[in-house]
């Protein structure tokens, strides 16, 4: 945990968020600036600042965030029509919070290119 | 392997592709319709049709594709400026090949929303 990190503070319940799901390792909550009818963030509870900081030892958490996103897509009714998962790494990608997070977007047709 | 699957055929070298990296489990090649200066696809070699088909037993491969994408971002010189990873599931997300694949995009500022 990193006391200066917005998402660590959400995971610790020290900042409010609309949390929609949680297990021992990952947490999901609504994006405060949604870009689609369903727009959730899924994060590892442990502090990993950037996607590029993942190691063979920690990369397992990516699969866990994707499995959580899949469950939430199912619950939201967007699994069959479809959904997009996005991870940004670094400033040119638009990463704005330095804690690894997976965007789950759906509920509308998604365009191409993806930004 | 699925004989009718485009990406299985690429993995088997039965269809041409500009392959840029490979290990025992995953394969990376250039997208034939690139949407950014760097636009690569990273796929598991095993046939998984949809993201939503992942199970706790097979989800590990997502971490492997992300680690491969991280290495390729480093090699392409886009790791520091930044890169975006995208996975589409289903028609509304624009999934067009029914074999799980991770898009790695970078080399230009990426816009928001992501499509």
gemmi code that builds the backbone of each chain (N, CA, C; Angstrom):
import gemmi

chains = {
    "A": [
        ("UNK", (0.835, -1.202, 0.000), (0.000, 0.000, 0.000), (0.871, 1.254, 0.000)),
        ("UNK", (0.360, 2.258, -0.708), (1.088, 3.512, -0.821), (0.148, 4.625, -0.366)),
        ("UNK", (0.497, 5.288, 0.701), (-0.405, 6.277, 1.293), (-0.725, 7.445, 0.372)),
        ("UNK", (0.156, 7.700, -0.598), (-0.074, 8.822, -1.509), (-0.894, 8.413, -2.726)),
        ("UNK", (-1.268, 7.144, -2.817), (-1.908, 6.638, -4.037), (-3.432, 6.643, -3.877)),
        ("UNK", (-4.083, 7.317, -4.814), (-5.543, 7.432, -4.816), (-6.220, 6.062, -4.738)),
        ("UNK", (-5.755, 5.109, -5.554), (-6.437, 3.816, -5.617), (-6.109, 2.944, -4.403)),
        ("UNK", (-4.921, 3.089, -3.848), (-4.639, 2.404, -2.571), (-5.578, 2.924, -1.489)),
        ("UNK", (-5.828, 4.221, -1.503), (-6.709, 4.804, -0.493), (-8.146, 4.338, -0.683)),
        ("UNK", (-8.567, 4.167, -1.924), (-9.899, 3.599, -2.178), (-9.954, 2.161, -1.662)),
        ("UNK", (-8.914, 1.391, -1.947), (-8.879, -0.013, -1.498), (-8.921, -0.102, 0.027)),
        ("UNK", (-8.353, 0.895, 0.681), (-8.345, 0.924, 2.151), (-9.608, 1.565, 2.741)),
        ("UNK", (-10.531, 1.983, 1.858), (-11.766, 2.664, 2.277), (-11.478, 4.007, 2.945)),
        ("UNK", (-10.346, 4.594, 2.579), (-10.013, 5.914, 3.119), (-10.450, 7.016, 2.170)),
        ("UNK", (-10.863, 6.637, 0.955), (-11.503, 7.560, 0.013), (-12.750, 6.873, -0.489)),
        ("UNK", (-13.819, 7.637, -0.745), (-15.054, 7.000, -1.211), (-14.969, 6.593, -2.676)),
        ("UNK", (-15.698, 5.542, -3.018), (-15.843, 5.091, -4.404), (-17.060, 4.185, -4.441)),
        ("UNK", (-17.664, 4.078, -5.627), (-18.806, 3.164, -5.773), (-18.271, 1.770, -6.068)),
        ("UNK", (-17.934, 1.052, -5.012), (-17.352, -0.285, -5.154), (-18.442, -1.267, -5.560)),
        ("UNK", (-18.145, -2.075, -6.581), (-19.146, -3.013, -7.096), (-18.764, -4.477, -6.866)),
        ("UNK", (-17.500, -4.742, -6.594), (-17.067, -6.122, -6.362), (-15.688, -6.122, -5.727)),
        ("UNK", (-15.390, -7.230, -5.045), (-14.120, -7.306, -4.328), (-13.820, -8.765, -4.024)),
        ("UNK", (-12.555, -9.150, -4.072), (-12.138, -10.411, -3.476), (-10.827, -10.152, -2.741)),
        ("UNK", (-10.106, -11.182, -2.382), (-8.905, -10.968, -1.578), (-7.869, -10.103, -2.301)),
        ("UNK", (-7.810, -10.225, -3.624), (-6.708, -9.614, -4.366), (-7.095, -8.421, -5.223)),
        ("UNK", (-8.356, -8.339, -5.654), (-8.737, -7.274, -6.581), (-10.014, -6.583, -6.119)),
        ("UNK", (-10.199, -5.364, -6.633), (-11.323, -4.511, -6.248), (-11.857, -3.850, -7.515)),
        ("UNK", (-13.198, -3.712, -7.613), (-13.789, -3.063, -8.789), (-14.711, -1.946, -8.340)),
        ("UNK", (-14.645, -0.814, -9.045), (-15.504, 0.321, -8.708), (-15.803, 1.114, -9.968)),
        ("UNK", (-16.819, 1.985, -9.869), (-17.245, 2.762, -11.033), (-16.234, 3.863, -11.347)),
        ("UNK", (-15.963, 4.059, -12.634), (-15.124, 5.175, -13.062), (-15.900, 6.472, -12.805)),
        ("UNK", (-15.256, 7.471, -12.211), (-15.966, 8.713, -11.880), (-16.259, 9.554, -13.114)),
        ("UNK", (-15.643, 9.224, -14.238), (-15.862, 9.963, -15.479), (-16.169, 8.962, -16.592)),
        ("UNK", (-17.365, 8.321, -16.508), (-17.642, 7.173, -17.382), (-17.701, 7.545, -18.862)),
        ("UNK", (-17.157, 6.664, -19.685), (-17.076, 6.871, -21.136), (-18.008, 5.923, -21.888)),
        ("UNK", (-18.819, 5.188, -21.162), (-19.756, 4.238, -21.771), (-20.791, 3.923, -20.693)),
        ("UNK", (-21.965, 3.386, -21.085), (-22.994, 3.073, -20.080), (-22.460, 2.194, -18.947)),
        ("UNK", (-21.607, 1.240, -19.262), (-20.868, 0.513, -18.221), (-19.406, 0.912, -18.327)),
        ("UNK", (-18.859, 1.470, -17.267), (-17.434, 1.815, -17.248), (-16.929, 1.621, -15.821)),
        ("UNK", (-16.276, 0.489, -15.626), (-15.759, 0.120, -14.312), (-14.239, 0.024, -14.362)),
        ("UNK", (-13.634, 0.192, -13.209), (-12.195, -0.018, -13.064), (-11.982, -1.233, -12.169)),
        ("UNK", (-11.060, -2.088, -12.572), (-10.677, -3.229, -11.746), (-9.193, -3.079, -11.428)),
        ("UNK", (-8.876, -3.092, -10.136), (-7.481, -2.877, -9.716), (-6.996, -4.011, -8.813)),
        ("UNK", (-5.693, -4.296, -8.864), (-5.124, -5.148, -7.820), (-5.074, -4.345, -6.523)),
        ("UNK", (-5.293, -4.992, -5.389), (-5.212, -4.262, -4.129), (-3.765, -3.882, -3.791)),
        ("UNK", (-2.834, -4.679, -4.240), (-1.432, -4.346, -3.984), (-1.005, -3.223, -4.921)),
        ("UNK", (-0.085, -2.388, -4.450), (0.323, -1.225, -5.231), (1.332, -1.614, -6.308)),
        ("UNK", (0.881, -1.537, -7.567), (1.760, -1.700, -8.731), (1.542, -0.438, -9.548)),
        ("UNK", (2.554, 0.390, -9.674), (2.346, 1.721, -10.244), (2.036, 1.663, -11.734)),
        ("UNK", (2.818, 0.870, -12.463), (2.679, 0.838, -13.916), (2.569, -0.606, -14.387)),
        ("UNK", (1.871, -0.770, -15.486), (1.802, -2.060, -16.173), (3.204, -2.609, -16.406)),
        ("UNK", (4.121, -1.715, -16.758), (5.479, -2.144, -17.093), (6.270, -2.560, -15.857)),
        ("UNK", (5.709, -2.372, -14.659), (6.372, -2.846, -13.440), (6.056, -4.314, -13.151)),
        ("UNK", (5.147, -4.914, -13.907), (4.789, -6.315, -13.662), (5.998, -7.221, -13.888)),
        ("UNK", (6.066, -8.278, -13.096), (7.133, -9.269, -13.226), (6.467, -10.639, -13.399)),
        ("UNK", (7.229, -11.658, -13.780), (6.631, -12.996, -13.855), (5.976, -13.408, -12.526)),
        ("UNK", (6.465, -12.850, -11.411), (5.900, -13.196, -10.107), (4.568, -12.480, -9.849)),
        ("UNK", (4.404, -11.271, -10.394), (3.204, -10.489, -10.083), (2.179, -10.468, -11.224)),
        ("UNK", (2.558, -10.982, -12.403), (1.682, -10.860, -13.582), (0.378, -11.643, -13.421)),
        ("UNK", (0.360, -12.582, -12.486), (-0.853, -13.380, -12.267), (-2.058, -12.490, -11.962)),
        ("UNK", (-1.804, -11.340, -11.328), (-2.905, -10.462, -10.932), (-3.660, -9.911, -12.151)),
        ("UNK", (-2.992, -9.853, -13.308), (-3.689, -9.384, -14.512), (-4.810, -10.353, -14.871)),
        ("UNK", (-4.524, -11.637, -14.818), (-5.566, -12.629, -15.074), (-6.707, -12.506, -14.069)),
        ("UNK", (-6.363, -12.220, -12.824), (-7.406, -12.065, -11.798), (-8.292, -10.848, -12.084)),
        ("UNK", (-7.684, -9.731, -12.544), (-8.511, -8.557, -12.860), (-9.405, -8.857, -14.064)),
        ("UNK", (-8.882, -9.605, -15.040), (-9.691, -9.933, -16.223), (-10.846, -10.864, -15.837)),
        ("UNK", (-10.595, -11.845, -14.991), (-11.681, -12.737, -14.550), (-12.764, -11.945, -13.810)),
        ("UNK", (-12.344, -11.008, -12.974), (-13.321, -10.148, -12.273), (-14.102, -9.313, -13.293)),
        ("UNK", (-13.416, -8.741, -14.280), (-14.094, -7.955, -15.321), (-15.093, -8.820, -16.082)),
        ("UNK", (-14.713, -10.055, -16.390), (-15.629, -10.965, -17.091), (-16.903, -11.206, -16.270)),
        ("UNK", (-16.731, -11.413, -14.969), (-17.905, -11.627, -14.108), (-18.791, -10.391, -14.082)),
        ("UNK", (-18.173, -9.220, -13.999), (-18.946, -7.978, -13.942), (-19.648, -7.708, -15.278)),
        ("UNK", (-19.001, -8.068, -16.374), (-19.637, -7.917, -17.685), (-20.881, -8.802, -17.760)),
        ("UNK", (-20.751, -10.015, -17.249), (-21.888, -10.938, -17.211), (-23.026, -10.351, -16.375)),
        ("UNK", (-22.687, -9.865, -15.205), (-23.704, -9.293, -14.301), (-24.361, -8.045, -14.888)),
        ("UNK", (-23.612, -7.286, -15.691), (-24.131, -6.040, -16.261), (-24.905, -6.268, -17.551)),
        ("UNK", (-24.931, -7.513, -18.029), (-25.659, -7.807, -19.262), (-24.928, -7.407, -20.525)),
        ("UNK", (-23.630, -7.130, -20.414), (-22.880, -6.719, -21.612), (-21.963, -7.824, -22.138)),
        ("UNK", (-21.983, -8.992, -21.493), (-21.065, -10.062, -21.909), (-21.368, -10.523, -23.328)),
        ("UNK", (-22.645, -10.726, -23.654), (-22.983, -11.234, -24.986), (-22.826, -10.175, -26.075)),
        ("UNK", (-23.411, -8.960, -25.897), (-23.169, -7.955, -26.948), (-21.694, -7.601, -27.082)),
        ("UNK", (-20.995, -7.509, -25.973), (-19.555, -7.284, -26.068), (-19.058, -6.182, -25.175)),
        ("UNK", (-17.772, -6.243, -24.860), (-17.130, -5.252, -24.003), (-15.656, -5.155, -24.340)),
        ("UNK", (-15.088, -4.030, -23.954), (-13.666, -3.761, -24.230), (-12.917, -3.585, -22.919)),
        ("UNK", (-11.733, -4.167, -22.839), (-10.840, -3.979, -21.697), (-9.630, -3.172, -22.145)),
        ("UNK", (-9.256, -2.169, -21.361), (-8.169, -1.262, -21.733), (-7.251, -1.049, -20.525)),
        ("UNK", (-5.945, -1.111, -20.781), (-4.955, -0.740, -19.767), (-3.999, 0.267, -20.386)),
        ("UNK", (-3.800, 1.368, -19.697), (-2.905, 2.422, -20.162), (-1.629, 2.397, -19.352)),
        ("UNK", (-0.508, 2.564, -20.040), (0.785, 2.619, -19.351), (1.528, 3.855, -19.812)),
        ("UNK", (1.707, 4.823, -18.926), (2.518, 5.994, -19.252), (1.699, 7.137, -19.807)),
        ("UNK", (2.347, 8.312, -19.882), (1.624, 9.549, -20.223), (1.001, 9.551, -21.624)),
        ("UNK", (1.690, 9.032, -22.657), (1.117, 9.081, -24.009), (-0.131, 8.209, -24.130)),
        ("UNK", (-0.283, 7.249, -23.241), (-1.482, 6.408, -23.246), (-2.609, 7.037, -22.439)),
        ("UNK", (-2.265, 8.082, -21.685), (-3.284, 8.744, -20.883), (-3.394, 8.206, -19.470)),
        ("UNK", (-2.383, 7.449, -19.007), (-2.452, 6.973, -17.617), (-2.406, 8.175, -16.678)),
        ("UNK", (-3.390, 8.267, -15.792), (-3.470, 9.440, -14.916), (-3.374, 9.082, -13.437)),
        ("UNK", (-3.615, 7.818, -13.101), (-3.436, 7.369, -11.718), (-2.369, 6.279, -11.746)),
        ("UNK", (-1.355, 6.450, -10.899), (-0.186, 5.575, -10.967), (-0.363, 4.362, -10.066)),
        ("UNK", (-1.426, 3.629, -10.398), (-1.738, 2.339, -9.775), (-2.431, 1.543, -10.878)),
        ("UNK", (-1.872, 0.414, -11.219), (-2.377, -0.424, -12.310), (-3.896, -0.567, -12.252)),
        ("UNK", (-4.578, -0.307, -13.377), (-6.028, -0.492, -13.413), (-6.484, -0.892, -14.805)),
        ("UNK", (-7.524, -1.693, -14.795), (-8.119, -2.215, -16.020), (-9.461, -1.520, -16.215)),
        ("UNK", (-9.661, -0.877, -17.369), (-10.962, -0.290, -17.693), (-11.839, -1.350, -18.350)),
        ("UNK", (-13.055, -1.476, -17.864), (-14.077, -2.324, -18.501), (-15.137, -1.397, -19.070)),
        ("UNK", (-15.311, -1.410, -20.389), (-16.276, -0.520, -21.048), (-17.242, -1.328, -21.893)),
        ("UNK", (-18.520, -0.967, -21.828), (-19.503, -1.631, -22.661), (-20.858, -0.966, -22.542)),
        ("UNK", (-21.834, -1.536, -23.261), (-23.173, -0.973, -23.246), (-23.437, -0.070, -24.421)),
        ("UNK", (-22.437, 0.086, -25.268), (-22.594, 0.815, -26.536), (-21.588, 0.207, -27.521)),
        ("UNK", (-21.803, 0.423, -28.842), (-20.791, -0.032, -29.792), (-19.486, 0.736, -29.555)),
        ("UNK", (-18.385, 0.058, -29.497), (-17.084, 0.681, -29.298), (-16.445, 0.919, -30.675)),
        ("UNK", (-15.849, 2.086, -30.839), (-15.272, 2.445, -32.140), (-13.814, 1.958, -32.267)),
        ("UNK", (-13.331, 2.058, -33.500), (-11.951, 1.701, -33.796), (-11.330, 2.800, -34.618)),
        ("UNK", (-10.168, 3.317, -34.339), (-9.220, 2.823, -33.350), (-9.645, 3.091, -31.917)),
        ("UNK", (-9.025, 2.393, -30.996), (-9.372, 2.560, -29.582), (-8.656, 3.767, -28.976)),
        ("UNK", (-8.981, 4.934, -29.509), (-8.393, 6.167, -29.012), (-7.224, 6.644, -29.855)),
    ],
    "B": [
        ("UNK", (-5.622, -26.353, -30.938), (-5.598, -25.688, -32.243), (-6.927, -25.919, -32.974)),
        ("UNK", (-7.330, -24.894, -33.714), (-8.581, -24.951, -34.454), (-8.249, -24.643, -35.921)),
        ("UNK", (-8.467, -25.618, -36.772), (-8.061, -25.486, -38.179), (-8.760, -24.348, -38.906)),
        ("UNK", (-9.932, -23.946, -38.400), (-10.676, -22.881, -39.060), (-10.294, -21.500, -38.536)),
        ("UNK", (-9.397, -21.436, -37.579), (-9.089, -20.174, -36.914), (-7.854, -19.519, -37.543)),
        ("UNK", (-8.038, -18.273, -37.981), (-6.966, -17.496, -38.607), (-5.713, -17.454, -37.737)),
        ("UNK", (-5.890, -17.167, -36.457), (-4.721, -16.978, -35.597), (-4.065, -18.312, -35.222)),
        ("UNK", (-4.860, -19.379, -35.123), (-4.246, -20.702, -34.951), (-3.384, -21.040, -36.159)),
        ("UNK", (-3.866, -20.665, -37.340), (-3.106, -20.959, -38.560), (-1.824, -20.140, -38.615)),
        ("UNK", (-1.877, -18.902, -38.133), (-0.650, -18.092, -38.053), (0.327, -18.735, -37.062)),
        ("UNK", (-0.188, -19.173, -35.924), (0.679, -19.805, -34.914), (1.325, -21.080, -35.453)),
        ("UNK", (0.616, -21.765, -36.343), (1.140, -22.995, -36.947), (1.989, -22.712, -38.192)),
        ("UNK", (2.178, -21.445, -38.517), (2.931, -21.016, -39.715), (2.265, -21.503, -41.003)),
        ("UNK", (0.949, -21.669, -40.941), (0.222, -22.080, -42.143), (-0.367, -20.870, -42.846)),
        ("UNK", (-0.308, -19.713, -42.200), (-0.660, -18.439, -42.839), (0.478, -17.473, -42.530)),
        ("UNK", (0.810, -16.592, -43.480), (1.922, -15.670, -43.227), (1.522, -14.548, -42.276)),
        ("UNK", (2.493, -14.064, -41.513), (2.312, -12.906, -40.641), (3.706, -12.397, -40.311)),
        ("UNK", (3.793, -11.110, -39.966), (5.087, -10.551, -39.569), (5.289, -10.813, -38.079)),
        ("UNK", (5.785, -11.980, -37.771), (5.978, -12.388, -36.378), (7.177, -11.647, -35.795)),
        ("UNK", (6.986, -11.081, -34.604), (8.059, -10.293, -33.983), (8.595, -10.936, -32.705)),
        ("UNK", (7.872, -11.863, -32.123), (8.349, -12.513, -30.897), (7.509, -13.758, -30.628)),
        ("UNK", (8.112, -14.664, -29.874), (7.441, -15.939, -29.609), (8.086, -16.592, -28.394)),
        ("UNK", (7.286, -17.266, -27.588), (7.840, -18.199, -26.610), (6.966, -19.448, -26.640)),
        ("UNK", (7.083, -20.295, -25.644), (6.345, -21.557, -25.693), (4.833, -21.343, -25.754)),
        ("UNK", (4.355, -20.284, -25.108), (2.915, -20.135, -24.929), (2.269, -19.012, -25.727)),
        ("UNK", (3.035, -17.973, -26.083), (2.433, -16.828, -26.749), (3.231, -16.428, -27.988)),
        ("UNK", (2.553, -15.704, -28.875), (3.122, -15.307, -30.166), (2.721, -13.857, -30.405)),
        ("UNK", (3.628, -13.053, -30.984), (3.328, -11.652, -31.279), (3.624, -11.367, -32.747)),
        ("UNK", (2.729, -10.621, -33.386), (2.934, -10.262, -34.796), (2.278, -8.916, -35.075)),
        ("UNK", (2.655, -8.327, -36.236), (2.150, -7.002, -36.575), (0.686, -7.072, -37.000)),
        ("UNK", (-0.103, -6.105, -36.550), (-1.489, -5.993, -37.015), (-1.454, -5.592, -38.491)),
        ("UNK", (-2.248, -6.249, -39.319), (-2.219, -5.947, -40.757), (-2.893, -4.622, -41.078)),
        ("UNK", (-3.618, -4.061, -40.135), (-4.298, -2.780, -40.337), (-3.950, -1.856, -39.164)),
        ("UNK", (-2.677, -1.418, -39.111), (-2.197, -0.726, -37.899), (-2.892, 0.604, -37.645)),
        ("UNK", (-3.157, 0.867, -36.386), (-3.867, 2.072, -35.955), (-2.948, 3.033, -35.204)),
        ("UNK", (-1.665, 2.721, -35.172), (-0.677, 3.557, -34.481), (0.691, 3.150, -35.039)),
        ("UNK", (1.720, 3.985, -34.869), (3.048, 3.625, -35.376), (3.515, 2.242, -34.896)),
        ("UNK", (3.237, 1.917, -33.650), (3.429, 0.537, -33.173), (2.059, -0.064, -32.915)),
        ("UNK", (1.742, -1.144, -33.597), (0.471, -1.847, -33.369), (0.720, -3.339, -33.584)),
        ("UNK", (0.865, -4.019, -32.470), (1.151, -5.453, -32.491), (0.012, -6.211, -31.836)),
        ("UNK", (-0.115, -7.468, -32.206), (-1.061, -8.372, -31.553), (-0.275, -9.432, -30.804)),
        ("UNK", (-0.698, -9.724, -29.589), (-0.091, -10.810, -28.812), (-1.192, -11.823, -28.516)),
        ("UNK", (-0.953, -13.070, -28.882), (-1.984, -14.115, -28.725), (-1.435, -15.309, -27.946)),
        ("UNK", (-2.313, -15.985, -27.206), (-1.915, -17.306, -26.695), (-1.889, -18.279, -27.870)),
        ("UNK", (-0.970, -19.228, -27.846), (-0.934, -20.211, -28.940), (-2.122, -21.154, -28.861)),
        ("UNK", (-2.582, -21.419, -27.664), (-3.746, -22.301, -27.525), (-5.004, -21.548, -27.939)),
        ("UNK", (-5.969, -22.272, -28.469), (-7.186, -21.641, -28.984), (-8.161, -21.321, -27.858)),
        ("UNK", (-8.326, -20.025, -27.605), (-9.347, -19.517, -26.682), (-10.133, -18.507, -27.497)),
        ("UNK", (-11.400, -18.783, -27.766), (-12.150, -17.974, -28.728), (-12.424, -16.570, -28.198)),
        ("UNK", (-12.875, -16.493, -26.965), (-13.302, -15.212, -26.401), (-12.655, -15.005, -25.042)),
        ("UNK", (-12.431, -13.747, -24.736), (-11.962, -13.355, -23.410), (-12.844, -13.980, -22.329)),
        ("UNK", (-14.148, -14.002, -22.594), (-15.094, -14.499, -21.597), (-15.032, -16.016, -21.441)),
        ("UNK", (-14.248, -16.689, -22.282), (-14.057, -18.134, -22.128), (-12.955, -18.463, -21.123)),
        ("UNK", (-12.223, -17.461, -20.652), (-11.133, -17.719, -19.707), (-11.676, -18.300, -18.401)),
        ("UNK", (-10.901, -19.175, -17.804), (-11.245, -19.783, -16.531), (-10.088, -19.530, -15.557)),
        ("UNK", (-10.297, -19.776, -14.268), (-9.172, -19.635, -13.339), (-7.960, -20.470, -13.765)),
        ("UNK", (-8.207, -21.559, -14.484), (-7.102, -22.424, -14.921), (-6.354, -21.834, -16.119)),
        ("UNK", (-7.047, -21.091, -16.990), (-6.406, -20.599, -18.220), (-6.065, -19.108, -18.163)),
        ("UNK", (-6.526, -18.405, -17.122), (-6.353, -16.947, -17.083), (-4.882, -16.526, -16.976)),
        ("UNK", (-4.031, -17.457, -16.551), (-2.603, -17.158, -16.426), (-2.017, -16.641, -17.745)),
        ("UNK", (-2.589, -17.113, -18.866), (-2.047, -16.727, -20.168), (-2.203, -15.222, -20.434)),
        ("UNK", (-3.172, -14.587, -19.776), (-3.324, -13.137, -19.950), (-2.084, -12.413, -19.419)),
        ("UNK", (-1.619, -12.825, -18.250), (-0.391, -12.247, -17.702), (0.791, -12.474, -18.632)),
        ("UNK", (0.835, -13.649, -19.246), (1.939, -13.934, -20.172), (1.894, -13.035, -21.405)),
        ("UNK", (0.683, -12.783, -21.935), (0.587, -11.890, -23.101), (0.980, -10.462, -22.706)),
        ("UNK", (0.606, -10.038, -21.493), (0.961, -8.683, -21.049), (2.472, -8.563, -20.841)),
        ("UNK", (3.101, -9.575, -20.266), (4.560, -9.528, -20.085), (5.261, -9.462, -21.445)),
        ("UNK", (4.760, -10.214, -22.418), (5.331, -10.159, -23.775), (5.124, -8.760, -24.372)),
        ("UNK", (3.932, -8.194, -24.199), (3.663, -6.838, -24.702), (4.591, -5.824, -24.036)),
        ("UNK", (4.825, -5.968, -22.741), (5.742, -5.062, -22.038), (7.151, -5.133, -22.643)),
        ("UNK", (7.620, -6.352, -22.920), (8.960, -6.512, -23.513), (9.016, -5.861, -24.890)),
        ("UNK", (7.957, -6.051, -25.684), (7.932, -5.486, -27.038), (7.832, -3.968, -26.989)),
        ("UNK", (7.105, -3.430, -26.024), (7.029, -1.971, -25.858), (8.413, -1.416, -25.543)),
        ("UNK", (9.131, -2.118, -24.671), (10.506, -1.712, -24.337), (11.376, -1.727, -25.591)),
        ("UNK", (11.309, -2.804, -26.343), (12.137, -2.936, -27.556), (11.775, -1.906, -28.614)),
        ("UNK", (10.505, -1.500, -28.653), (10.041, -0.544, -29.666), (10.284, 0.903, -29.250)),
        ("UNK", (10.768, 1.113, -28.042), (11.036, 2.472, -27.567), (9.794, 3.233, -27.134)),
        ("UNK", (8.691, 2.518, -26.915), (7.454, 3.199, -26.509), (7.136, 2.980, -25.028)),
        ("UNK", (7.992, 2.255, -24.320), (7.681, 1.950, -22.914), (7.629, 3.219, -22.073)),
        ("UNK", (8.611, 4.117, -22.257), (8.629, 5.330, -21.430), (7.555, 6.330, -21.836)),
        ("UNK", (7.431, 6.699, -23.139), (6.347, 7.622, -23.480), (4.970, 7.037, -23.169)),
        ("UNK", (4.803, 5.741, -23.413), (3.541, 5.124, -23.022), (2.909, 4.291, -24.119)),
        ("UNK", (2.072, 3.368, -23.718), (1.386, 2.475, -24.657), (0.075, 2.019, -24.046)),
        ("UNK", (-0.807, 1.577, -24.926), (-2.142, 1.123, -24.518), (-2.327, -0.338, -24.903)),
        ("UNK", (-2.921, -1.106, -24.014), (-3.282, -2.497, -24.296), (-4.801, -2.603, -24.342)),
        ("UNK", (-5.306, -3.298, -25.356), (-6.754, -3.400, -25.564), (-7.129, -4.846, -25.886)),
        ("UNK", (-8.190, -5.310, -25.247), (-8.767, -6.607, -25.593), (-10.257, -6.416, -25.851)),
        ("UNK", (-10.726, -6.918, -26.962), (-12.131, -6.816, -27.333), (-12.811, -8.161, -27.164)),
        ("UNK", (-14.013, -8.127, -26.621), (-14.781, -9.362, -26.457), (-16.168, -9.161, -27.032)),
        ("UNK", (-16.459, -9.833, -28.132), (-17.804, -9.784, -28.688), (-17.977, -8.713, -29.739)),
        ("UNK", (-19.104, -8.774, -30.447), (-19.327, -7.907, -31.612), (-19.373, -6.416, -31.292)),
        ("UNK", (-20.012, -5.991, -30.194), (-20.092, -4.557, -29.914), (-18.725, -3.956, -29.587)),
        ("UNK", (-17.804, -4.785, -29.186), (-16.443, -4.299, -28.926), (-15.606, -4.291, -30.186)),
        ("UNK", (-16.120, -4.933, -31.248), (-15.378, -4.973, -32.503), (-14.488, -6.185, -32.647)),
        ("UNK", (-14.705, -7.216, -31.819), (-13.890, -8.428, -31.996), (-14.192, -9.040, -33.353)),
        ("UNK", (-13.157, -9.262, -34.160), (-13.377, -9.752, -35.522), (-12.709, -11.107, -35.764)),
        ("UNK", (-11.747, -11.470, -34.941), (-11.135, -12.801, -35.042), (-11.410, -13.506, -33.718)),
        ("UNK", (-11.957, -14.720, -33.810), (-12.438, -15.418, -32.613), (-11.341, -16.286, -32.025)),
        ("UNK", (-10.261, -15.562, -31.681), (-9.125, -16.146, -30.961), (-8.592, -15.000, -30.119)),
        ("UNK", (-8.573, -15.188, -28.810), (-8.153, -14.147, -27.862), (-6.886, -13.440, -28.341)),
        ("UNK", (-6.912, -12.097, -28.364), (-5.711, -11.352, -28.739), (-5.667, -10.017, -28.014)),
        ("UNK", (-4.452, -9.610, -27.719), (-4.168, -8.361, -27.011), (-3.563, -7.397, -28.028)),
        ("UNK", (-4.178, -6.214, -28.170), (-3.600, -5.171, -29.022), (-2.610, -4.346, -28.206)),
        ("UNK", (-1.431, -4.143, -28.736), (-0.440, -3.224, -28.154), (-0.313, -2.046, -29.112)),
        ("UNK", (-0.684, -0.849, -28.624), (-0.630, 0.347, -29.478), (0.231, 1.420, -28.823)),
        ("UNK", (1.040, 2.096, -29.630), (1.847, 3.190, -29.102), (2.575, 3.909, -30.219)),
        ("UNK", (3.370, 4.898, -29.823), (4.114, 5.680, -30.805), (3.407, 6.965, -31.187)),
        ("UNK", (2.245, 7.186, -30.604), (1.508, 8.443, -30.773), (0.682, 8.657, -29.509)),
        ("UNK", (0.256, 9.921, -29.246), (-0.642, 10.117, -28.110), (-1.961, 9.376, -28.369)),
        ("UNK", (-2.424, 8.632, -27.398), (-3.683, 7.902, -27.526), (-4.803, 8.767, -26.934)),
        ("UNK", (-5.931, 8.781, -27.624), (-7.057, 9.638, -27.196), (-7.971, 8.909, -26.194)),
        ("UNK", (-8.872, 9.698, -25.601), (-9.860, 9.178, -24.656), (-11.211, 9.720, -25.039)),
        ("UNK", (-12.275, 8.978, -25.145), (-12.376, 7.565, -24.761), (-11.638, 6.638, -25.733)),
        ("UNK", (-11.418, 5.431, -25.283), (-10.710, 4.452, -26.105), (-11.662, 3.788, -27.104)),
        ("UNK", (-12.209, 4.604, -28.005), (-13.117, 4.082, -29.037), (-14.581, 4.266, -28.655)),
    ],
}
model = gemmi.Model(1)
for chain_id, residues in chains.items():
    chain = gemmi.Chain(chain_id)
    for i, (resn, *xyz) in enumerate(residues, 1):
        res = gemmi.Residue()
        res.name, res.seqid = resn, gemmi.SeqId(i, " ")
        for name, pos in zip(("N", "CA", "C"), xyz):
            atom = gemmi.Atom()
            atom.name, atom.element = name, gemmi.Element(name[0])
            atom.pos, atom.b_iso = gemmi.Position(*pos), 0.0
            res.add_atom(atom)
        chain.add_residue(res)
    model.add_chain(chain)
structure = gemmi.Structure()
structure.add_model(model)
structure.setup_entities()
